[in-house]
Amino acid sequence: MNESDQLRNEIRKIDGQIEAWSPEKRKQGVSAIRIGLIQQGVTISADDDRVLEEFAAGKLQLDDLVLQFYGRAFST
């Protein structure tokens, strides 16, 4: 198993835990993610906001967020 496969497996494990979160806890998680991204210098676009809100609503999984923000937090 390569590093990419290991990362995918870890994300799936976390997704399983997140599925059990209450809507309030998901909103708190999104708030923490948003703050962390901003602290890393990422500008949150309207599309980013939409993805974060869909994640908070349970419509998207963690891997969707990874794809949305991949590389941006540490490349700015």
Residue pairs with C-beta under 8 A, 6 or more apart in sequence:
1 9
8 63
11 62
11 63
11 66
12 63
14 62
15 61
15 62
15 63
18 26
18 29
18 61
18 62
19 58
21 29
23 56
23 57
23 58
26 55
26 56
26 57
26 58
27 56
29 56
30 52
30 53
30 55
30 56
33 52
33 65
34 44
34 52
36 73
37 44
37 48
37 69
37 72
37 73
38 44
40 73
40 74
40 76
41 73
41 76
42 48
42 69
42 72
42 73
42 76
44 52
47 68
48 68
48 69
51 60
51 64
51 65
51 68
52 65
54 60
54 64
55 61
55 62
55 64
55 65
